[in-house]
Amino acid sequence: MDLKLKRVVMEVFGGCNYTCQMCPQSNPGRGSNFTRKMKLTEFNRILDEIVPKYGHPQINLEGSGEPTMAKDLPEYIKSVKKRNLKCFMYCNGARLNGQFMRDVIDAGIDFVRVSVIGYNSEKYKKWMNIDNFNLILKNLNDMISYVKETKSHTQISTYHLITDNNKIDEEIELYKKNVINKV
């Protein structure tokens, strides 16, 4: 059987710096054996196994953990890009600032999706369990500016989970106004 994969999700870091109420990792949480960082040597070994057997899938650097908790995350991205694979990441965006953010983009990440659950500071704090709404907007704006400045091909996206199905249209409009239009 000649199986070609379109996407492989590899959790490079199992822990998280958030305790979002909708996340299965937060309550009751994961055991310590799931919250570790995958060693770069193991990551490379798996990539070397994937390409000849399964083609050239997109590699997503996430799972239930927060990939930006890996301080050497740019090295994982470089490993993916060295093999001519697309590299995606879904994260909370809190650590994507300063030199770390620049290093992640310079490493060649293709796509970064930042979860912004909540359309204002109050709702963000309620759902993400941390008062980082303004930090995330700043980080998003800084990432967008750096991508433009360096002419990087990195795409930046946000993700919002509807929190009240009785107010879908209102939530969408507030999210557009307070997040999308500000970044």
C-alpha positions in Angstrom: 0.0 0.0 0.0 1.4 3.4 -1.0 0.1 5.8 1.7 0.8 9.5 1.1 0.0 11.7 4.1 -1.2 15.3 3.7 -0.5 16.4 7.2 1.3 15.2 10.3 0.7 16.7 13.7 3.8 16.5 15.9 3.6 17.7 19.4 7.0 19.3 20.1 6.0 20.5 23.6 3.3 18.8 25.7 2.9 21.4 28.4 1.2 24.8 28.2 1.5 28.2 29.7 -2.3 28.7 29.7 -5.2 26.9 31.5 -8.1 27.6 29.1 -11.4 26.3 30.4 -12.3 24.7 27.1 -9.0 22.8 26.8 -9.0 19.1 27.8 -5.4 19.6 29.0 -6.4 22.1 31.6 -8.9 20.1 33.6 -8.0 17.6 34.9 -4.8 18.1 33.0 -2.2 15.7 31.5 0.2 13.6 33.3 3.8 14.7 33.5 4.9 12.1 30.9 2.7 14.0 28.4 3.9 17.6 29.2 7.6 17.1 28.1 9.4 18.5 25.1 10.1 16.2 22.2 13.9 16.0 21.8 15.1 17.5 18.5 17.0 14.3 17.7 13.7 12.3 18.0 11.9 14.9 16.0 14.5 14.7 13.2 14.4 10.9 13.3 10.7 10.9 12.8 10.9 13.4 9.9 13.6 11.3 8.3 11.2 8.3 8.5 8.1 10.2 7.2 9.5 11.7 3.9 10.6 8.5 2.2 7.6 6.4 3.4 4.7 8.9 3.3 5.7 11.7 0.8 5.8 15.4 1.7 3.1 16.1 4.2 2.6 19.5 5.9 4.0 19.3 9.4 2.0 20.9 12.2 4.0 21.7 15.4 1.2 21.3 18.0 -1.1 18.9 19.7 -2.6 19.6 23.1 0.5 21.4 24.2 1.9 24.9 23.4 4.7 24.7 20.8 6.1 28.1 21.7 7.1 26.7 25.1 10.0 25.0 23.3 12.7 27.6 23.6 14.5 26.1 20.6 11.3 26.0 18.5 13.1 27.7 15.5 15.4 24.6 15.3 12.3 22.4 14.8 11.0 24.7 12.1 14.4 24.7 10.4 14.4 20.9 10.5 11.0 20.8 8.7 12.0 23.4 6.1 15.3 21.6 5.4 13.2 18.7 4.1 11.2 21.0 1.9 8.0 20.5 3.9 5.4 23.1 4.9 5.5 24.0 8.6 2.3 25.1 10.4 1.8 26.0 14.0 -1.3 26.6 16.1 -0.6 28.4 19.4 -1.8 30.9 21.9 0.7 33.6 20.8 1.7 34.8 24.2 5.4 34.0 23.7 5.6 35.1 20.1 7.3 38.4 20.6 10.7 40.0 20.4 13.7 38.0 19.2 11.9 34.7 19.7 9.1 35.8 17.3 11.7 37.0 14.8 13.6 33.7 15.0 10.4 31.7 14.5 9.6 33.7 11.3 13.2 33.7 10.1 13.3 29.9 10.5 10.7 29.7 7.7 7.4 28.9 9.4 4.7 28.9 6.7 1.6 29.5 8.8 0.9 30.6 12.4 -2.6 30.4 13.8 -3.1 32.2 17.2 -6.1 31.2 19.3 -7.9 34.3 20.5 -11.0 33.0 22.3 -12.9 36.0 23.4 -13.6 39.2 21.5 -12.4 41.6 24.2 -10.2 41.6 27.3 -13.0 40.4 29.7 -14.1 37.5 27.5 -10.5 36.5 26.7 -9.6 36.4 30.4 -12.8 34.4 31.1 -12.1 31.7 28.4 -8.3 31.7 28.2 -8.0 32.1 32.0 -5.3 34.8 31.7 -5.4 38.6 31.1 -3.3 38.6 27.9 -5.8 40.1 25.3 -3.8 43.3 24.7 -0.5 41.4 24.7 -1.8 39.0 22.0 -3.0 41.9 19.8 0.4 43.6 20.2 2.2 40.3 19.4 0.0 39.8 16.3 0.6 43.4 15.1 4.4 42.9 15.7 4.4 39.6 13.8 2.5 41.2 10.8 4.9 44.1 10.8 7.9 41.8 10.9 6.6 39.6 8.1 6.0 42.7 5.9 9.4 44.2 6.8 11.3 41.0 6.0 9.1 40.0 3.0 8.6 36.7 4.7 6.0 34.3 3.3 4.7 33.5 6.7 0.9 33.7 7.0 -0.7 34.9 10.3 -4.2 33.8 11.3 -6.4 34.0 14.3 -8.9 31.5 15.6 -12.0 32.3 17.6 -14.4 29.8 19.2 -18.0 30.9 19.4 -18.8 31.0 23.1 -22.5 31.7 23.0 -24.5 30.0 20.2 -27.4 32.4 20.9 -25.2 35.4 20.0 -23.2 34.1 17.0 -23.7 37.2 14.8 -22.9 39.5 17.7 -19.8 37.6 18.6 -18.6 37.6 15.0 -19.1 41.4 14.7 -17.3 42.0 18.0 -14.4 39.8 17.1 -14.1 41.6 13.8 -14.2 45.0 15.5 -11.9 44.2 18.5 -9.5 41.7 16.9 -9.5 41.5 13.1 -9.8 45.3 12.5 -7.0 46.0 15.1 -4.5 43.6 13.5 
